[in-house]
Amino acid sequence: MTKIEGKSGTSYAEFGNKSAPTLLCVHGLGLNKDMWQWQVPALQERYHVVTYDLNWHGKSAERSGEKPSLSGFVFQALNLLDHLGVERATWIGFSLGGMIVRRAAMDHPERVQRLAILNSAHRRSEEAQAAIEKRVVQARHEGPSSTVGAALERWFSQDYQAAHPEMMSLVREWVTSNNPAWYHHVYEVLASGVDELVAPNPPIECPTLVLTAEEDFGNSPDMSRAIASEIQGSELVILPRLRHMALAEDSEAVNSAIMGFLSKSDYVLGETGGAQI
């Protein structure tokens, strides 16, 4: 059942055993907490899973008068964890969410047990940066519906698009339901926020999984390799023949990678006094 945390107006849902270690799932631009529906069944068997809508998304508050930022999104997540009485969590972030969880690990390492950074960006080439900035301008003038068609092309393999029109309709509905008055402001965070995460200082030191797909052209294998190279001891996974929304197109592959990482780090954290399963 969806609930609301009052301080930040956050709409959230909980799954699994509340006494188990917490996984906080942070979605991407224009999406909402329902995007984790392909991961929750696998994760909730061993963990307390929390999904939520970022501010300006889904059923969470739009927070008028506040400009979206990575730090602001981290503040929202910390308010939610405080509300739930969770001191430390594993933060799993997809795309923009992967940027948010890195900001959290840099600013509040005491609240981050480990990270899973899924399909997220590192510094872009000049051409790629110009392309995303062009999409921000397009969204500002024409709204989220103007960018969603090209997004679906980038997010799903061609064969999957043709075979699953219902998935295309679902994701299109999620994106186009966003308020055009603020959508481009959050898009700006996706476009410009990477620079504050490159060569993280202080360094990120918690156990970390970095995952992307072979054909995720906006959040490429080279970007994930760069992210992983800046986090000592991190685990890198590149999934073949998939694109940005691999977690929906091939949830089994993504879930296997996440659960494998969690299982290995559960053992290490248990030995060092962290949460045990």
C-alpha positions as CSV (number, residue, x, y, z in Angstrom):
1,M,0.0,0.0,0.0
2,T,1.3,3.5,-0.9
3,K,2.0,5.8,2.0
4,I,3.0,9.4,2.3
5,E,6.0,10.8,4.3
6,G,4.9,14.2,5.5
7,K,8.2,16.2,5.7
8,S,9.0,16.0,2.0
9,G,5.6,14.9,0.7
10,T,7.1,11.6,-0.4
11,S,4.9,8.8,-1.7
12,Y,6.5,5.4,-0.9
13,A,5.8,1.7,-0.6
14,E,7.4,-1.1,1.5
15,F,7.9,-4.7,0.7
16,G,9.4,-7.7,2.5
17,N,10.5,-8.1,6.1
18,K,10.9,-4.8,7.9
19,S,13.4,-6.3,10.2
20,A,15.7,-7.2,7.3
21,P,18.4,-4.9,5.8
22,T,16.8,-2.1,3.9
23,L,17.1,-1.5,0.1
24,L,16.2,2.0,-0.9
25,C,15.3,2.1,-4.7
26,V,15.7,5.4,-6.5
27,H,14.1,5.7,-9.9
28,G,15.1,7.7,-13.0
29,L,14.0,10.9,-14.7
30,G,10.3,11.0,-15.6
31,L,9.6,7.5,-14.1
32,N,8.2,6.6,-10.7
33,K,8.4,3.9,-8.0
34,D,6.4,1.4,-10.2
35,M,9.5,1.0,-12.4
36,W,10.8,-1.4,-9.7
37,Q,8.0,-3.8,-10.1
38,W,10.3,-6.2,-12.0
39,Q,12.9,-6.2,-9.1
40,V,10.7,-6.2,-6.0
41,P,9.5,-9.9,-6.1
42,A,13.2,-11.1,-6.2
43,L,14.5,-8.6,-3.6
44,Q,11.7,-8.8,-1.1
45,E,12.5,-12.4,-0.3
46,R,15.5,-11.4,1.7
47,Y,15.3,-7.7,2.2
48,H,13.1,-4.8,3.3
49,V,12.6,-3.0,0.0
50,V,11.5,0.6,-0.1
51,T,10.4,2.2,-3.4
52,Y,9.4,5.9,-3.6
53,D,8.6,8.7,-6.0
54,L,11.1,11.4,-6.3
55,N,9.8,14.9,-5.6
56,W,8.2,16.3,-8.8
57,H,7.4,12.7,-9.9
58,G,4.5,10.3,-9.4
59,K,2.4,11.0,-6.3
60,S,5.2,12.9,-4.4
61,A,5.0,16.6,-3.8
62,E,6.3,19.1,-6.4
63,R,7.9,21.3,-3.8
64,S,7.2,24.6,-5.6
65,G,9.8,27.3,-5.1
66,E,12.7,24.8,-4.7
67,K,14.9,24.1,-7.6
68,P,15.6,20.4,-8.2
69,S,19.2,19.3,-7.4
70,L,21.0,16.1,-6.5
71,S,21.5,17.3,-3.0
72,G,17.8,18.1,-2.7
73,F,16.9,14.6,-3.8
74,V,19.3,13.2,-1.3
75,F,17.6,15.3,1.4
76,Q,14.3,13.8,0.4
77,A,15.6,10.3,0.7
78,L,17.1,10.9,4.1
79,N,13.8,12.3,5.3
80,L,12.1,9.1,4.2
81,L,14.7,6.9,5.9
82,D,14.3,8.9,9.1
83,H,10.6,8.5,8.9
84,L,11.0,4.7,8.6
85,G,13.5,4.6,11.4
86,V,16.2,3.3,9.1
87,E,19.8,4.4,10.0
88,R,21.6,2.8,7.1
89,A,20.4,1.3,3.8
90,T,21.7,-0.1,0.5
91,W,20.9,2.6,-2.1
92,I,20.0,1.2,-5.5
93,G,19.8,4.0,-8.1
94,F,18.8,3.8,-11.8
95,S,20.0,6.5,-14.3
96,L,19.3,9.8,-12.5
97,G,18.8,7.7,-9.4
98,G,22.3,6.4,-9.9
99,M,23.5,10.0,-9.7
100,I,21.5,10.6,-6.5
101,V,22.9,7.6,-4.7
102,R,26.5,8.6,-5.5
103,R,25.8,12.1,-4.1
104,A,24.4,10.4,-1.0
105,A,27.5,8.2,-0.5
106,M,29.7,11.3,-0.9
107,D,27.8,13.6,1.5
108,H,26.3,11.1,4.0
109,P,28.5,7.9,4.0
110,E,27.2,7.0,7.5
111,R,23.7,6.5,6.0
112,V,24.9,4.3,3.0
113,Q,25.7,0.7,3.6
114,R,26.4,-0.1,-0.1
115,L,25.5,1.1,-3.5
116,A,24.1,-0.3,-6.7
117,I,24.5,2.1,-9.6
118,L,22.4,1.0,-12.6
119,N,22.6,2.5,-16.1
120,S,23.9,5.8,-14.9
121,A,26.1,8.5,-16.5
122,H,29.7,9.6,-16.1
123,R,31.2,12.6,-17.9
124,R,29.8,12.8,-21.5
125,S,31.6,13.5,-24.7
126,E,31.0,17.0,-26.2
127,E,28.6,15.5,-28.7
128,A,26.7,13.6,-26.1
129,Q,26.5,16.6,-23.8
130,A,25.2,18.8,-26.6
131,A,22.6,16.2,-27.4
132,I,21.2,15.9,-23.9
133,E,21.2,19.7,-23.5
134,K,19.2,19.9,-26.7
135,R,16.6,17.5,-25.2
136,V,16.4,19.7,-22.1
137,V,15.5,22.7,-24.3
138,Q,13.0,20.6,-26.3
139,A,11.4,19.5,-23.0
140,R,11.3,23.1,-21.8
141,H,9.4,24.3,-24.8
142,E,7.3,21.2,-25.8
143,G,7.0,19.1,-22.6
144,P,7.8,15.5,-21.8
145,S,5.8,14.1,-24.7
146,S,8.3,15.7,-27.2
147,T,11.2,13.5,-26.0
148,V,9.5,10.2,-25.0
149,G,9.5,8.7,-28.5
150,A,13.2,9.0,-29.0
151,A,13.7,7.9,-25.4
152,L,11.9,4.6,-26.0
153,E,14.2,4.0,-28.9
154,R,17.2,4.4,-26.7
155,W,15.7,2.5,-23.8
156,F,14.6,-0.8,-25.4
157,S,16.1,-3.0,-28.1
158,Q,14.3,-2.9,-31.4
159,D,13.0,-6.5,-31.2
160,Y,11.6,-5.9,-27.7
161,Q,9.9,-2.7,-28.8
162,A,8.1,-4.6,-31.6
163,A,7.1,-7.5,-29.5
164,H,5.9,-5.6,-26.4
165,P,3.7,-2.6,-27.4
166,E,2.1,-2.8,-23.9
167,M,5.5,-2.0,-22.3
168,M,6.0,0.9,-24.7
169,S,2.5,2.3,-23.8
170,L,3.2,1.9,-20.0
171,V,6.5,3.7,-20.0
172,R,5.2,6.4,-22.4
173,E,2.3,7.0,-20.0
174,W,4.7,7.3,-17.1
175,V,6.8,9.9,-18.8
176,T,4.0,11.9,-20.4
177,S,2.1,12.2,-17.1
178,N,4.9,14.4,-15.7
179,N,4.1,18.1,-15.2
180,P,5.7,20.0,-18.1
181,A,6.2,23.1,-15.9
182,W,9.0,21.3,-13.9
183,Y,10.0,18.3,-16.0
184,H,12.7,20.2,-17.8
185,H,14.2,21.4,-14.5
186,V,14.8,17.8,-13.4
187,Y,16.1,17.0,-16.9
188,E,18.7,19.8,-16.3
189,V,19.9,17.9,-13.2
190,L,20.4,14.8,-15.3
191,A,22.3,16.9,-17.9
192,S,24.5,19.0,-15.6
193,G,24.8,17.0,-12.4
194,V,27.4,14.5,-13.6
195,D,30.3,17.0,-13.1
196,E,29.8,17.1,-9.4
197,L,30.2,13.3,-9.2
198,V,33.3,12.8,-11.3
199,A,36.4,11.8,-9.2
200,P,34.2,11.8,-6.1
201,N,35.7,13.7,-3.2
202,P,35.5,12.4,-0.6
203,P,35.9,9.0,-2.2
204,I,33.1,6.5,-2.2
205,E,34.3,3.6,-0.1
206,C,31.3,1.3,0.5
207,P,30.7,-1.9,-1.4
208,T,29.4,-0.9,-4.9
209,L,27.9,-2.6,-7.9
210,V,28.1,-0.6,-11.2
211,L,25.9,-2.1,-13.9
212,T,24.9,-1.0,-17.4
213,A,23.9,-2.6,-20.7
214,E,26.0,-3.1,-23.8
215,E,23.7,-1.0,-26.0
216,D,22.8,1.7,-23.4
217,F,24.2,4.5,-25.6
218,G,23.4,7.3,-23.2
219,N,24.9,5.5,-20.1
220,S,27.5,3.4,-21.9
221,P,29.8,0.6,-20.8
222,D,32.7,3.1,-21.0
223,M,30.8,5.4,-18.6
224,S,30.2,2.5,-16.1
225,R,33.9,1.5,-16.4
226,A,34.8,5.1,-15.5
227,I,32.4,5.1,-12.5
228,A,33.8,1.8,-11.3
229,S,37.4,2.9,-11.7
230,E,36.7,5.7,-9.3
231,I,35.3,3.5,-6.6
232,Q,37.9,1.1,-5.1
233,G,36.8,-2.5,-5.1
234,S,33.6,-2.0,-7.0
235,E,32.0,-4.7,-9.1
236,L,31.3,-4.0,-12.8
237,V,28.6,-5.8,-14.8
238,I,27.9,-5.1,-18.5
239,L,24.8,-6.9,-19.8
240,P,25.0,-7.9,-23.5
241,R,22.4,-7.0,-26.1
242,L,20.3,-4.8,-23.9
243,R,19.6,-1.1,-23.7
244,H,18.8,1.5,-20.9
245,M,15.7,-0.2,-19.5
246,A,17.3,-3.6,-19.1
247,L,15.7,-4.0,-15.7
248,A,12.3,-4.3,-17.5
249,E,13.4,-5.9,-20.7
250,D,15.4,-8.7,-19.0
251,S,14.7,-8.4,-15.3
252,E,16.1,-11.9,-14.7
253,A,19.6,-10.8,-15.8
254,V,19.5,-7.6,-13.8
255,N,18.1,-9.3,-10.7
256,S,20.7,-12.0,-10.9
257,A,23.5,-9.4,-10.9
258,I,22.0,-7.4,-8.0
259,M,21.3,-10.5,-5.9
260,G,24.7,-11.8,-6.6
261,F,26.3,-8.6,-5.4
262,L,24.1,-8.3,-2.4
263,S,24.8,-11.9,-1.3
264,K,28.6,-11.5,-1.5
265,S,28.5,-8.2,0.4
266,D,26.1,-9.5,3.0
267,Y,28.8,-12.0,3.9
268,V,31.5,-9.3,4.2
269,L,29.3,-6.9,6.1
270,G,28.2,-9.6,8.4
271,E,31.9,-10.3,9.3
272,T,32.6,-6.7,9.9
273,G,29.6,-6.1,12.2
274,G,27.1,-5.0,9.6
275,A,23.6,-6.4,9.1
276,Q,23.4,-10.1,8.8
277,I,20.8,-12.2,7.0
